[in-house]
Amino acid sequence: MTNPFTRSAATNWPNGPNAGTDNFSSLANGACKCLGVLSPGTVSAPWGDIILPSWKITLASGPTTGNTIKRYLFMSEDNSVWPGGINPTSSSDQSSVLTAFLNYNPSGAQLIDQVTVSNGVTAYELGWVSIRGLLGNVPTYCTIAVYNQSGVAFAAYSSSNQVANYATDSYN
């Protein structure tokens, strides 16, 4: 019997670093943008998990200690209704949409993690995350919103300074 488990190679988010629409590199301070939509392609064959391998975020300059960078997970079952009106494919800043949504529904978005930046440090690596481990299940459609409150912009893209990948687990 063959092993039914398959993990895909890590790949870039649809609107992640160095994508056709790059919502990650050069992300302005105070801005929040989503990295595009992930889905298994068919609702009848869902993924077993979505893995966020370690990400690397490099800032354009040294931030002020105590500011943050946050990653939020948003989910949809039909890819048309997204919590709080977030638009997972927009290239526009969605910080006001996120803030308004969190003001009336503080637990409405799943905070994946938060990095507290340090004075003068420009490179940050975010830890490995399992979406199934975080939620207990895997949504049909999902996006990651990155909210840069570091005090400075993210650096422009280069293959060594901006990495935001994902991998999927499937059972055949």
C-alpha positions in Angstrom: 0.0 0.0 0.0 1.3 3.4 -0.9 1.4 6.3 1.5 -1.8 8.4 0.9 -0.1 11.5 2.5 1.4 14.2 0.2 2.9 17.5 1.2 3.4 20.0 -1.7 6.6 22.0 -2.1 6.5 25.4 -0.5 5.3 28.0 -2.9 4.7 31.7 -2.9 1.3 33.2 -1.9 -0.7 34.5 -5.0 -0.1 38.1 -3.9 3.0 37.5 -1.9 6.6 38.6 -2.4 7.6 38.8 -6.1 4.2 37.8 -7.4 2.5 39.6 -10.2 0.7 41.7 -7.6 3.1 41.9 -4.6 1.2 43.0 -1.6 4.0 42.1 0.8 7.3 43.7 -0.3 7.5 47.4 0.3 4.4 47.2 2.5 4.0 50.7 4.0 4.0 51.4 7.7 0.4 51.4 8.9 -0.8 49.4 5.9 -2.6 46.0 5.9 -2.8 43.9 2.7 -3.9 40.4 2.0 -1.8 37.9 0.1 -4.5 36.4 -2.2 -6.8 33.4 -1.9 -5.9 29.8 -1.3 -8.3 27.0 -2.0 -7.9 23.3 -2.9 -9.6 23.8 -6.3 -12.5 21.6 -5.5 -14.7 21.5 -2.4 -15.1 17.7 -2.7 -11.3 17.2 -2.2 -10.3 19.5 0.6 -6.7 19.9 1.8 -5.6 18.1 5.0 -3.7 21.2 6.1 -2.1 24.4 5.0 1.4 25.0 6.4 3.0 28.4 6.7 6.7 27.6 6.8 9.0 30.1 8.4 8.6 33.5 6.8 11.2 36.2 6.5 10.3 39.9 6.7 13.0 42.5 6.2 12.3 46.1 7.0 13.6 49.0 4.9 15.2 50.6 8.0 15.5 50.2 11.7 12.1 50.3 13.6 11.3 51.6 17.0 11.1 49.1 19.8 7.6 48.0 20.8 5.9 48.3 17.4 4.4 45.2 15.8 3.8 43.2 12.6 0.7 41.0 12.7 -0.6 38.2 10.6 -4.3 37.5 10.5 -6.1 34.5 8.9 -9.4 35.2 7.2 -11.7 32.4 6.0 -14.6 32.0 3.6 -16.7 29.1 2.5 -17.8 30.5 -0.8 -15.0 33.0 -1.8 -17.5 35.8 -2.0 -18.4 36.6 1.6 -15.3 37.5 3.7 -15.5 38.6 7.3 -15.7 42.4 7.9 -15.6 43.1 4.1 -11.9 42.2 3.8 -11.0 41.8 0.1 -8.3 39.1 -0.2 -7.2 40.1 -3.7 -7.2 43.9 -3.4 -3.9 45.7 -3.8 -5.3 48.6 -1.7 -4.5 49.2 2.0 -7.2 47.5 4.1 -6.0 48.7 7.5 -9.2 50.8 8.1 -11.4 47.8 7.1 -9.5 45.5 9.5 -9.6 48.1 12.3 -13.3 48.7 11.9 -14.0 44.9 11.8 -11.9 44.3 15.0 -13.6 47.2 16.8 -17.0 45.6 16.4 -15.9 41.9 16.4 -12.6 41.5 18.3 -12.5 37.8 17.8 -13.7 37.9 14.2 -10.3 37.5 12.6 -7.8 34.8 13.7 -4.6 36.4 14.8 -1.9 33.9 13.7 1.0 35.7 15.4 2.6 39.0 16.2 6.2 40.1 16.1 7.3 42.9 18.4 10.1 44.8 16.6 13.3 46.0 18.2 15.2 49.2 17.7 17.6 48.9 14.8 16.7 45.3 13.9 15.6 45.0 10.3 15.2 41.2 9.7 12.5 39.1 11.3 11.6 35.4 10.9 8.2 34.2 11.8 7.6 30.7 13.0 6.2 27.6 11.3 2.3 27.4 11.6 -0.2 24.7 10.8 -3.6 26.1 9.9 -5.3 22.8 11.0 -3.4 23.0 14.3 -4.5 26.7 14.7 -8.2 26.1 13.9 -8.8 22.4 14.3 -9.9 22.3 10.6 -8.9 23.7 7.2 -11.1 26.4 5.6 -12.3 26.0 2.0 -10.9 29.5 1.1 -8.4 31.5 3.1 -6.2 34.5 3.0 -3.5 36.0 5.2 -3.7 39.7 6.0 -0.3 41.3 7.0 -0.6 44.4 9.1 2.6 46.4 9.3 2.7 48.6 12.4 6.5 48.4 12.7 7.0 52.1 12.2 8.8 51.6 8.9 8.0 50.1 5.5 9.0 46.6 4.5 12.1 46.5 2.2 11.7 46.1 -1.5 11.8 42.5 -2.7 14.9 40.4 -3.1 15.0 36.6 -2.9 17.0 36.8 0.4 14.9 39.4 2.2 11.2 38.7 1.7 9.8 35.1 2.0 6.1 34.3 2.6 5.4 30.8 1.4 2.8 28.1 2.1 2.6 24.3 1.5 -0.4 22.0 1.5 -1.1 18.5 2.8 -3.3 16.2 0.8 -4.6 12.7 1.3 -5.1 10.7 -1.9 
